[in-house]
């Protein structure tokens, strides 16, 4: 079965204030995660938590090297990693009790999203919050 994004889930994730752990967010301005995370923070009003290998801070926010190191509840795990690596991130999101996973444009892993959905997480795959916010007029 192929995952289909639910417009109601997308709208809820983009409008309900929450904490977004952005995996793959670094200070490299050439990476899409920089602009997308700024949009999610500044336009949608979400708290951004950078997650990258070095745990470096981004946008003035404390960074972490893995999801398990983040204190408190994580609402959405936004995945800017390639499809071959995203399954591990989704499993970590399940393990920390995240409420949702968002796989960015071009990131596809049907097995991983099935595991997330079976664990009760909301799932969005192969799209971008900036695109969806525009599509839904947010």
BAFIZA-586536 format. One line per 3 residues: for each residue x negated, y, z negated of C-alpha. Coordinates in nm, 4 decimals, padded with zeros to 6 digits, always signed. Each point is the difference from the previous one (the first is absolute). Layout:
BAFIZA-586536
X Y Z; ...
This chain:
BAFIZA-586536
+00.0000 +00.0000 +00.0000; -00.1351 +00.3417 +00.0965; +00.0156 +00.2796 -00.2578
+00.2283 +00.2890 +00.0907; -00.0361 +00.3266 -00.1900; +00.3142 +00.1022 -00.1866
+00.0838 +00.3707 +00.0547; +00.1526 +00.0190 -00.3499; -00.3229 -00.1283 -00.1574
-00.2080 +00.2453 +00.2014; +00.2222 +00.2930 -00.0981; -00.0034 -00.0992 -00.3678
-00.3782 -00.0399 -00.0095; -00.0512 +00.3373 +00.1670; +00.2456 +00.1874 -00.2237
-00.0302 -00.1592 -00.3464; -00.2897 +00.1685 -00.1801; -00.2657 -00.2537 -00.0866
-00.3635 -00.1029 -00.0229; -00.1566 -00.1115 +00.3283; -00.3261 -00.1951 -00.0147
-00.1611 +00.0662 +00.3388; -00.2367 -00.2875 +00.0789; -00.2738 +00.1026 +00.2405
+00.0193 +00.3709 -00.0870; -00.3431 +00.1637 +00.0013; -00.1350 +00.3493 +00.0617
-00.0742 -00.0772 +00.3655; +00.2059 +00.2635 +00.1880; -00.0068 -00.2129 +00.3163
+00.2124 -00.2667 -00.1712; +00.3801 +00.0281 +00.0334; +00.0458 -00.0780 -00.3703
-00.1285 +00.3456 -00.0928; +00.2706 +00.1932 +00.1842; +00.2789 -00.2484 -00.0647
-00.0669 -00.0094 -00.3741; -00.0096 +00.3807 -00.0109; +00.3407 +00.0038 +00.1735
+00.1410 -00.2581 -00.2437; -00.1258 +00.2110 -00.2915; +00.0730 +00.3522 +00.1236
+00.3119 -00.0475 +00.2137; +00.1670 -00.2932 -00.1745; -00.1121 +00.0834 -00.3559
-00.1561 -00.3342 -00.0857; -00.2938 -00.0603 -00.2310; -00.2936 -00.1385 +00.1986
-00.2489 -00.2484 -00.1451; -00.3038 -00.0625 +00.2232; -00.1216 -00.3604 +00.0202
-00.3298 -00.0582 +00.1781; -00.3061 -00.2214 -00.0410; -00.2029 +00.2644 -00.1833
+00.2902 +00.1254 -00.2131; -00.0679 +00.3560 +00.1174; +00.2401 +00.2822 -00.0741
+00.1959 +00.1438 +00.2939; +00.2219 +00.3110 +00.0106; -00.1191 +00.0702 -00.3540
+00.1570 -00.3234 -00.1238; -00.1875 -00.2685 -00.1952; -00.0867 -00.2934 +00.2257
-00.0096 -00.3695 -00.0829; -00.1785 -00.2916 +00.1642; +00.2908 -00.2427 -00.0410
+00.3704 +00.0100 -00.0736; -00.0388 -00.1815 -00.3320; -00.2072 +00.2909 -00.1371
+00.2824 +00.2542 +00.0390; +00.1651 +00.0812 -00.3317; +00.3782 +00.0092 -00.0087
+00.2663 -00.0930 +00.2516; -00.0695 +00.0105 +00.3728; +00.3116 +00.0512 +00.2070
-00.1342 -00.0371 +00.3549; -00.3227 -00.1564 +00.1245; -00.0730 +00.1716 +00.3321
-00.2392 -00.2179 +00.2022; -00.2534 +00.1611 +00.2341; -00.1966 -00.3212 +00.0548
-00.0134 -00.2246 +00.3033; +00.2495 -00.2805 +00.0423; -00.2576 -00.2704 -00.0785
-00.0590 +00.1495 -00.3474; +00.3460 +00.1205 -00.0958; +00.1209 -00.3363 -00.1364
-00.2429 +00.0292 -00.2909; +00.1208 +00.3544 -00.0747; +00.3634 -00.1119 +00.0104
-00.0823 -00.2822 -00.2440; -00.1643 +00.2547 -00.2313; +00.3081 +00.2229 +00.0263
+00.2179 -00.2925 -00.1041; -00.2366 -00.0799 -00.2893; +00.0113 +00.3541 -00.1440
+00.3793 +00.0197 +00.0232; +00.0186 +00.2654 +00.2715; +00.3506 +00.0747 +00.1206
-00.0813 +00.0217 +00.3725; -00.2657 -00.0474 +00.2652; -00.0304 +00.2190 +00.3077
-00.2156 -00.1379 +00.2820; -00.1115 +00.2838 +00.2224; +00.0386 +00.0298 +00.3748
-00.1818 -00.2910 +00.1656; -00.0240 -00.2026 -00.3225; +00.1975 -00.3215 +00.0414
+00.0020 -00.3170 -00.2119; +00.3311 -00.1876 +00.0039; -00.1133 -00.2524 -00.2634
-00.1098 +00.2745 -00.2403; +00.3236 +00.1955 +00.0321; +00.1965 -00.3207 -00.0530
-00.1930 -00.0599 -00.3253; +00.0689 +00.3566 -00.1089; +00.3709 -00.0215 +00.0805
+00.0272 -00.3355 -00.1788; -00.1619 +00.1634 -00.3048; +00.2685 +00.2711 +00.0049
-00.2002 +00.2855 +00.1514; +00.1387 +00.2349 +00.2596; -00.1972 -00.0308 +00.3229
-00.0682 +00.2329 +00.2916; -00.2337 -00.1170 +00.2766; -00.1668 +00.1453 +00.3091
+00.1065 +00.3622 -00.0378; -00.1114 +00.3224 -00.1637; +00.1733 +00.2161 -00.2632
-00.0617 +00.3100 +00.2126; +00.1764 -00.1591 +00.2987; +00.2871 -00.1298 -00.2119
+00.0464 +00.3284 -00.1865; +00.0354 +00.1766 +00.3351; +00.2352 -00.2654 +00.1305
+00.2264 +00.0332 -00.3049; -00.0284 +00.3797 -00.0205; -00.1742 -00.0018 -00.3373
